[in-house]
Amino acid sequence: MYLRVMDNGDLHITCPRRVSKAQILAFIREKEDWIRKTEQKENRRQEHTLCGEDGKTACWLGRRLPVIIEKGNECIMIAEEDCIRFIIPDSSPDTIRSVFYEAAAQQLRIMITDRRNEWDEAICRANGKPLPKITLRWMTSRWGSCTPAKASIRISLRLIHYPPVCLDYVLLHEYAHMLIGDHSRRFYALIGTHMPDYREAVRILREQR
């Protein structure tokens, strides 16, 4: 039997048809501590990935900011110094989420463009590697991924919720995979050479995975 806690808190159990209801309940009781810890972890993660759906709060680049919603014909989100401002035709959670992550993608693209120059030079051009194509994707189990053979890097949109140092680390991490495919000591030595304090970003991301 396999047990998974879904994003909405539901328990999802996969098992053969022959398994009885009593066996399933016994299995759940056996995993009670794991279920509780997983739910607590998911609650902490959701607290750090608010996008204003509740009309109250959003997490933007490591800061939790109040949300202000103004009704208008446009679909715009503006990250101001002390708030997140939406100008949208309706305040449904789906609309807020869509507008938030569209703005998030724009912001992350700007940050990636600004940061990638250093790694293009120091990692790719210095080692005769092609410059990677970098795309943004919604990823729940990874912060980023790299396919060296295709010179392709993918970065998670979820990084918009975390301090900029986290994007710096993930971007460097995936660039390092252009040279080293595993997570050996040599791999992290390479990262440490370019980002001596990378462990702080690792700590933040591990706590919120």
SULLINGI-V927778 format. One record per backbone hydrogen bond with DSSP energy under -0.5 kcal/mol. NH is the residue of the N-H (numbers start at 0). CO is the residue of the C=O. E is the energy in kcal/mol with one decimal. If there is no record, write none. Layout:
nh = <NH:NH>
co = <CO:CO>
e = <E:E>
This chain:
nh = <1:3:5:5:8:11:12:13:18:23:24:25:26:27:28:29:30:31:34:35:36:37:38:39:40:41:42:43:44:45:46:47:47:48:51:54:57:58:59:59:60:61:62:64:64:65:66:67:69:69:71:75:77:79:79:83:84:84:85:85:86:87:87:95:96:97:98:99:100:101:102:103:104:105:106:107:108:109:110:111:112:113:114:115:116:117:118:119:120:121:122:123:124:125:126:127:128:132:133:134:134:136:138:144:146:147:149:150:150:151:152:153:154:155:156:158:159:160:161:165:166:167:168:169:170:171:172:173:174:175:176:177:178:179:187:188:189:190:191:192:193:194:197:199:200:201:202:203:204:205:206:207:208:208>
co = <13:11:3:9:5:3:10:1:15:19:20:21:22:23:24:25:26:28:30:31:32:33:34:35:36:37:38:39:40:41:42:43:44:45:56:51:64:49:57:62:159:160:59:57:62:81:55:83:67:85:87:86:84:77:82:65:77:82:67:83:75:69:85:91:92:93:94:95:96:97:98:99:100:101:102:103:104:105:106:107:108:109:110:111:112:114:114:115:116:117:118:118:119:120:123:124:123:150:131:132:152:154:136:153:151:145:146:146:147:146:132:144:134:142:136:155:156:157:158:162:162:163:164:165:166:167:168:169:170:171:172:174:175:175:183:184:185:186:187:188:189:190:194:196:196:197:198:199:200:201:202:203:204:205>
e = <-2.5:-2.1:-0.7:-3.2:-2.1:-3.3:-0.5:-2.6:-1.6:-2.0:-2.5:-2.2:-2.2:-2.2:-2.4:-2.2:-1.4:-1.3:-2.8:-2.5:-2.4:-2.5:-2.5:-2.2:-2.3:-2.4:-2.4:-2.1:-2.2:-2.6:-1.8:-1.1:-0.6:-0.9:-1.3:-2.4:-2.2:-2.8:-0.6:-2.9:-4.3:-1.1:-1.3:-3.1:-0.7:-0.5:-2.4:-2.7:-0.5:-3.1:-1.6:-2.4:-3.0:-1.0:-2.3:-2.6:-2.8:-0.5:-3.1:-0.5:-2.9:-2.0:-0.5:-2.4:-2.7:-2.3:-2.6:-2.6:-2.4:-1.5:-2.1:-2.3:-2.1:-1.7:-2.3:-2.8:-2.2:-1.8:-2.2:-2.9:-2.5:-1.8:-2.0:-2.8:-0.6:-0.8:-0.8:-2.9:-1.8:-2.8:-1.9:-1.7:-3.3:-1.6:-1.1:-1.1:-3.1:-2.9:-0.5:-0.5:-2.4:-2.5:-0.8:-2.2:-3.0:-0.5:-1.2:-0.5:-1.1:-1.7:-2.9:-2.8:-2.6:-2.5:-2.4:-1.5:-2.0:-1.9:-1.4:-2.3:-0.7:-2.3:-2.3:-2.6:-2.7:-2.2:-3.1:-2.3:-2.2:-2.7:-1.0:-1.7:-1.6:-2.5:-2.0:-2.3:-1.8:-1.8:-2.8:-1.7:-1.3:-2.6:-1.8:-1.4:-0.6:-2.0:-2.4:-2.0:-2.4:-2.6:-1.9:-1.0:-0.7:-0.6>
